[in-house]
Amino acid sequence: MQKIKNLTEGPITRQLFHLAIPIMGTSFIQMAYSLTDMAWVGRLGSEAVAAIGAVGILTWLTQSISLMSKVGAEVTVAHAIGAQNTSEAQAYASHNLTIGLLVSLVWGTLLFAFAHPLVGLYKLDAEISAMAVEYLRIVAAGFPFIFLASAFTGIHNAAGQSKIPFFVSGSGLVLNMILDPLFILGFGWGTAGAAYATWLSQLAVVLLFVYQVKVRKQLWSDFHFFVRLKRSYTFHIVRLGLPVALLNSFFAVINLLMGRTASTYGGHIGLMALTAGGQVEAIAWNTSQGFSTALSTFTAQNFAARRRERIESAYHTTLKMTSVFGLFCTVLFVFWGTEVFRIIVPETTAAAAGGEYLQIDGYSMMFMMLEITMQGLFYGTGRTVPPAIISISFNTLRIPLAIYLGAAGLGVAGVWWAISISSILKGIVAFVWFRILEKRLWRS
């Protein structure tokens, strides 16, 4: 075993930062793919942004499904490392990669085949729908790369090597940033150019991961990427990872329905504000998710080693850091939402609509940080079901609440308030639930 980090000993705050900063960087890089696409496509007009925004929700759904292997790797591999079982850690890593590849092939085929009816859910103009279908079919062909990169990232995070996914994903982003203006504007391929740039960048990321593991042998001296699946390993990965994947997938489906509701009240401008605004909001989400993933890995190893005091110290440190950033995002979005949105889509009408979304959503930032921080504790202790229940319950609430508030006279702003209110409730319930569960964890 090479360069595997033991997180059950040593300075807690430093270990958290060493894990979290690269993970946050990797999350920002993944977010930057979509932001880069939108920033360049935004020069083509709000219609083009609405087209890739519609597909962006389906891509989000794809990334959510890929979390089954990512979280499965982060928990199972980390537990095996914490228990000093090298052969089991390698077996779980190989199983997560194999499961990710198989699921991606089935999922990509489905989205390619049903691109027209899926895009038709938004009831957009024919020209915008045609752009969205073309974009979806191109990116769907690259979905195996998304799943494999997600599993590779989870394996490295579990081993305490979060810097590797950061540098690998960063290299993919640099390539994407070079190809986007070349394909979108230089070759005149429009939204299809953004899809091709993303496809090639994701392929490059997977190839770099293969190089790190197989050639440089950063984790183990002998490692097999794909194996014949064994029932015990597969069941354990699915049991841990599936609730997380369903949680995030359901969230994506809810946002698909919210996108249709936003389109009903605000046309393509409403859909554009939701999708592009969600990408801007992801700045806050990815920051807290980085610390949450670091906390999950740290908790997983220390939970296996029964080091309760280290887990509690890590939790308090993480909560302080995410709270400070949540407050910063609240101030930024509430007072300068329009200016922030204008960076992505410069049209005056579009910037005003996006600014209203960010302002209303900004009130929930602190609670979103709390929810995601608590997720790290739940996942690290192997309790992935409670966050799924919380997310599914309150995200489902968004649909009737948005319809009610929209019909009550708020229009598309009612959709934004439904998102903000539900995020506040999720944070509160997640905190209370873990506090109730905490005492039982250490008796088991």
Buried (B, 14 or more C-beta within 10 A) or exposed (E): EEEBBEBBEEEBEEBBBBBBBBBBBBBBBBBBBBBBBBBBBBEBBBBBBBBBBBBBBBBBBBBBBBBBBBBBBBBBBBBBBBEEBEEBBBBBBBBBBBBBBBBBEEBBEEBBEEBEEBBEBBEBBEEBBBBBBBBBBBBBBBBBBBBBBBBBBBBBBBBBBBBBBBBBBBBBBEBBBEBBBBBBBEEEBBBBBBBBBBBBBBBBBBBBBEEBBEEEEBBBEEBEBEBEBEEEBBEBBBBBBBBBBBBBBBBBBBBBBBBBBBBBBBBBBBBBBBBBBBBBBBBBBBBBBBBBBBBBBBBBBBBBBEBEEBBBBBBEBBBEBBBEBBEEBBEBBBEBBBEBBBEBBEBEEBBBBBBBBBBBBBBBBBBBBBBBBBBBBBBBBBBBBBBBEBBBBBBBBBBEBBBEBBEEEBBBBBBBBBBBBBBBBBBBBBBEBBEEBBEEBEEE
